[in-house]
């Protein structure tokens, strides 16, 4: 090769090198009442904010209680039921499975209880009395729902569903699947603290994720750093979202069996699973268990790990991890 040819090819080689350099791209926005951050590594900008917003808007039209005319709101006012779309159908199928596995602790028919305790889409500052709870409980229970051939049916007109305990995790999975279809193989998709990860980073190092929990006075802090290259991490807790009644904190997590807000030693539960819909569905259910019961439940299930922050009997804040979660912690 002579010098003239080399002089001609050199700019092309330099251009090719920089064109194929892997860069970090970050997309941030607001959806589903919270923030989202999508970070991915690629040679070009393959996904933009409009793409993500469009996906999340479609999901909201299906499952948001705050979106007028959404499919879930159509079901909640219907006498019998509705024909589902693929979004709500996917979430309902997983909801039925987790409901059975947790023996009814996870229950999407808590909507009227959530509303009664002031955590629903309509403003309500009056705490329900025991008679009101007894009356509402007649309209709670997933045994009153059937899903068949794309049709969700209820056997009582008063049955209403709330998918907030699982839909956000599912939303993260939908975004993650979209990134993968676009050929993106290294990313962290986060929505409202719910995460789906695929790594490693381009330099071969694993993705590092901060595991949040409250400190001794309830202030959210990063308690640990986890390193992983795949899977999903979600968190459920009662230290961010609650009502104050005198000295009593009223959790937004409602026990579908008693009708009252959860009141046990649990402060937060962070769950690892292969996908975010699974992690998100189980984190609320584990919050409804006592610590020993929850630890046993997770240890008995494959591809499920958890990190617990809880109150000791003396009121002190403590934490513990399942065996598998402990292996992910680097700090």
N, C-alpha and C positions, 0 to 999 in steps of 0.2 A: 504494500500500500504506500503510495507516495504522499508527500506532505500536503499537496493540494487536496487529495481525497480525504485525508485525515482532518484538514481544516474545514472541509465541507461537512463531514459527519459529526464532528465534535459538538456543534450546537444541537443537533438532533438527539445525540446520546444524552446530553445534559437535560434537554427538554423531556425526554422519555423518563429519566430518573426522577425528576421533580414531579412529573405528572402522576407517577405511580407511588409516590411517597405516601405512606399511611399517616393520616392526620386525625386529630380528635375533633369531633363535632358535638356541639351541645345545643339542645333545644329546651327552652323553658316556657312555661305557660300556666294557665289557671283553668281548671275544669273540675267538675263534680264537687264544688265547694272547697277545693284545696289546690295546692301547687303541684306541678309535675316537672320532672327533669329527665330528659333522655340524653344519655351520653353514649356515643358510639365511635368506633374507629374504622376508617375506610379511606380509600384513595380519592374519593370524591363525595360531594354532598348528595347522598342518595335519598335522604328523607328530610323533609322540612316541617316547619311548625304547622302549616296548613294541612299537611297529611295527618298529623297527630290530632289536631283539633277536629278534623272531619270524622275520624274514627271515634273519638270520645263523644262527639255530638250524636252520632248514630246510636251509641250505647245508651246515652241519656234518653233519647227518644223511646228507647225500649224499657229502661229500668229505673229512671229517676223519679222519685216521689215529688221532686221540686219542679218537674217539667210538665206543664199543663198539657193534657192530651196524650201523655206517654202511655205505652202499652200497659205498664204496671198500674197506672191510675185508672185506665179503662177497666182492668180486671177488678180493682178494688171497689168500683161503683157498680159493677155488673151483678145481675141476679144469679147467674149460673157460672159463666166463665168466658174465656176468649181463646182465639186461635193465636198461638205464640209465634214469634220470629226466632231465628236461630240463636240470637244472643240470649234471650230470656230462657229459651229451651235448654241451652247448655248449662246455664246457672241453676235452673230448676232440677235437672237431672243430678247434678253434684250435690245440691241441697238435700234431696231425698236420701242420697247415700250417706251423707254426714249425719243427717237426722237419725237414721237407723243405727249408725255406728256409735253415736254418742247417747243412744237411748233417750232421745227427745230433748237433750240439753240444747242442741242447735235446732232452732225452730224459726222459720221465716214468717210464721203467722202472728208474730208478736206485734205487728203494726199498730193495732188499737191500744195495746199496753204502752208502747213507746210514745204514742200520741198523748195518752192519758197522763203520763209522767212528765210531759213537757218537752220531749225530745223529737217530736214529729215535725212535719212541714207546717202545721198550723200552730200559731202561738197559743200557749196554755200555761198559766202560772198558778193554777189551782191544783193542789195535790189531791189525788183521788182517795176516797175513803174505802174502807173494807168492803162495803156493800157494792160499790162501783167496781172494785176489782173482781169480786165474785161474779158479777154480771158480765164483765168483759171476758173472763176466762171461758165462758160458754162459747165464745167466738175465737178461741185459740186452740191450735193443735193441727199438725200437718196430716193427721189422719183424716181431716176434713177436705183434703186436696187429692186430686188424681190428675196425672199427666199421661195422656195417651194420644198417639198419632198427631202430635203437634197441637193438642188442645188441652188447656188447663181448666179443670172444672172444680167447683166448690159445692159442697152439699148444704151449705148454709149461706144465705145472702150476706151475712155480717162478716164473713171471713175476709180478711185483708192481709196482704203480704208486704214485707219490708225486706229488701235484698241488700241493704247497706252493709250487712255483716259478711258479705261474700262477693258482691258485684265489683268492688274496687280491685280486689285481687284478680278477678276475671279480666277486668279492663287492662291490667298490666300484662296479662298473658296475651290478649289480643294484640297489643302494641308489640310485644316481643315476637309474636308470630309474623307480624307485618315486617319487622326489621329483618328477620331471617329470610323471608320471601324476597326481600330486596337485596339479598346477598351479603348482609351484614352479620359477621360472625363474632364480633367482640362488642359487647354493650352492657350498660346498666340502664334499665327502664324503671323509673320510680314515679309513683303517683301517691301522694298523701302518706309517704313513708313506707308504702308497700313496694317491694323490689323484685325484679326478675333479672338474673345475671347470666351472661355467657362470656366466658373468657378463654384464655388469659388476655392480658394487655399485649399489644404488639411486641413489647420487649420480653415477653415470656413470663412476666410476673403476674401473680393472681390478682383478682379484683379485691380491694379492701373496702369493707362495709362497716360503718359505725353502728353499734348496737345500742339503742337508746333505752333509758330507763330513768326513773326519778331518783334524786338524791334524798337525804334524810328529811328535808323539808318540802319535798314534792316537786322541786325544780327539775325539769327535764335535762339530762346530761348524757353524754356518750360514755357508757360504762365499760364497753369492751370494743375491740376491733376484730372482725372476722375476716378471714381470707378464704376465698372460694372462686371456682371457675364455672360453676353452673348452679342452677336451682333458683329458689325463691325464698325470700324472707319477709314476713309480715309481723306486725305487732298490734296487739289489742291491750288497752289499759284504761284505768278509771281515773288517772291523775291529770288528764287534760280536759276531758269533757264530763262535766258534772254540774249539778245544781247544789247550792248551799242552803240548808235550812237550819238556821242557828249554828250549832257546832257540828251538825250532821251533814256529810257529803252524800248526795244522792247520785248514784252512778247512772250513766246512760245505758248500761247493759242490764237488760231486764230478764228475769227468770221466767221463762214461759210456763213453768209448772206452778209457781206460787203467785205470779203476777206482780211481784215486787222487785225493785232493783237489787242486783247482786250485792251481798254484804258478807264477804268472807275475807280470808287473809291475803288474797291475790291483789297485787297492784298492777302488774303488767305481765303479759306473756308474749314472747317473740318466738315464732315458729319457722322452722326450715322445712321445705318440702320441694319436690321436683318442679311443681308449678305453683303459681301464686293463688289460684282459686282454691287449691287444697289447703295451703298455709293459712289463707284468710278465713276459710270456713272453720278450721279447727282452732284458731287463736281465741275466738270468742267463746267457743265451747269449753276450752281449757280454763278460761277465766271463771267459768261457772262451777268448776270442781275445786275440791280442797287439794292442797299441794301434793300430798302423798298419792292421792287418787290420780291426779293429773300426771305426775311423774311415771307412775305405773302404766297409765294409758298410753303415753308416748313411747316408752321403752318397749312395749309389746307390739308396736306397729313399725313396719319396714318403711324406710324413706320419710320418716317423720322425726324431727328433733325439736327440742324446745329449751328456752331460757326463761326462767321465772324470777320475777322480783316480787317480794311478799313481805308482809308484816309478821314479825315474830310475836309470840304471846305477850312480850313486854312492850310491844309497840315499835321496836327497832326495825329498820328496813334491812332486809337481807336478800341475797340472790343465790340461785343454784341452777345447774345446767344438766341436761341429759348427757349421756356418755358421748354420743355422736356430735352434739353441739360443742362440747368441750374441745374436741379435736379441731374445730374450725377457728377457735379463738387464738389470736397471736399476741394480743395485748389486753 
